């Protein structure tokens, strides 16, 4: 499965870079993340709950950052396994300065999934993957704003972890959006 | 020959039990103290097993044991080769790699079994399966049929030097010489993909080892109970009489239930003997997608040489056939493909190269049609394409090329699935073809209906495809028929039933011979306690091979009846007749004796049986044909394509079948209805999607679309009877026939419906999505 897209952040390139390399922020951004810790140089171990339609369960795995070109790009490799199957992915993240305190984050990647997740969840996986990413961006936007505020106010930033409930709501919202989009194009 | 019972539309005697829930299926078998098994299956299509940790699964209360390959010790051995090619075949490469009960070191397809959990309930067993931790080293998966033969490609079986499972070339005449004479040579590449058999009842096994009796009881939803019994006895070091295998009612077989041995069939008997308790496993639907065999995946390059009149001068073919991770079933499917690649046509030159490849996908074994649909698909598609190029009416071209009635028996000079010469025993093709053309109202459709409907903006098309089906192959089957003292008849055959109406059609043969009511005959099929020898239900052969064994046994009983009655009634045998369960003197109806009374007398209480005779009115006989019986048929369809959704509606569906003598037309028609529904699935709905990593992506009935009542047309079935010359009943098989020509007819009708799109279909199954892509040239 191919994953690609972009998102415009309200922050300069260095701020966005720091945001992405902050374990605490990333753990907060990815819905269902139970644990994420740095275990070696650029290697993280994570435990995450994933729900794709009828398939649900805990995944544990490694996330490795490589090809770092500070503060422009890096490669992210994910290798996770759990009761519902496995997922392996590799993707490139590129940050570009858009001026006016804005940074464009672009990502492209290839994800391989297997087991129940692939066999039974196939139909929903695209939407779910997009939802996870959208949800993550929403949290990251907030986190970036909070960081700015905290810095200005001279206090420690307090991140709001997106709950699995929020995530479920996002998936439902995206599914409905898809259906409505389809209906619109039929009517037009 | 005129029959009184054979050929009549007798209602199925098994239906009351089936329809009221009174029939036994493996799932109904529940024994005291019974344990339940669940399997740990690989998520990866190709991976090395580094370690297996069963410790936390074993701690779950209610779990009796968790076992891996290592625990099986010497009982661990691969399944037997079912039909390896004989060494007498020249120039054949065949690498036999068979499935294993539990994977030892390397997983070769997703769904393969790594460990088994046995617990007090299936719930507990399933929970414990999730607690077994397998550490894998994933390997690249072998999935592409063409690329997998390239040098240096990842290997499915490391002990081999390539992914080639088998290779052979079959030649008839001289294709290259024929090609030089040709006015037109066309060449196309075909992609034929996988589907599931998707029987309503999944597989299931209940095993019970009786330590005191030293006896193993097995209920198995198999098409082949006797070979399962023989194989299990051999594997477990038992005598055959210590093992009884019962295949009770089975809810659909379609081929995959004759695969032997499935891993589960090897593991469960070992478990019951180890644990000394009954063990049950019923396959769930997801397992059915991952663990039950599939079919039809091939890539073919085909060349056809023709004269300008449309005479087929020759065919050259290169088949790459996917056997999946193992090849227990040998070459049956691709040999069938070759046997059907010349269709019903008189083709003098044929050259076919076959490569069978291993991939990291589920094993393929015959599924209703078994390689035949692929052969019919390519020859009929090539003919349609050639007729367009030659600007000839495809109906005339088919008539021109049919094998003529005086050419039978027609020796094709190549070998078939039984490794004997491919000989078509009999046939009369053109009348059946003409009848289909007439019944579908071909001319009226082309000249009146289609222009009118096109003017209304409707996309309607017609397809008519003839086909042959090689049926009724050996080696043999047996039957036992006995008259009970009650006057009722008991019979048995080793050919188990998965819905084929054996209990009715075979009873009709007996009723004909003994002049009793069909209802008075009780036939057991699929219980090794009732008959010792036999092979199973496959290859459209029940009515031919078992049917003629039943006939032989019933006629022998009839002889015994007449001989004994002649003595008792003091009348010569030729003056006796059988009627309504009585033997009577033809001219003196009062002078009679019932079959029951004769059965009592045939088992003397005092005195002795006469020297040279046996007690009882009973006989066991066998039948084995020298070669098969070739059935014929034609399917015609008119369909409409919705140009926006690409959904299909079939307006008319006509079949003409020639399966020789029909035992029961109701049953024949039922077989055709079932076959057509499977064929429509194969043509337009049912495709198993594997990704390049060997992951099956639609392993549920929500995503894998089985044809339902809404997709089924009304089917008109017409019959023609060209009796098979090599068996007494004159029967030919019909079990697979319905599925064989449908994808080819579908493709022809679609092309006819969409004339403005320059559509040329060379793949199956299609789908609404795929048709859309083909029409708008959005290739994958």
Interface residues (C-beta under 8 A of the other chain):
Chain A: X83 X85 X86 X88 X112 X113 X114 X115 X116 X118 X119 X120 X122 X123
Chain B: X43 X44 X45 X110 X130 X138 X286 X289 X290 X691 X693 X695 X696 X697 X698 X699 X700 X702 X703
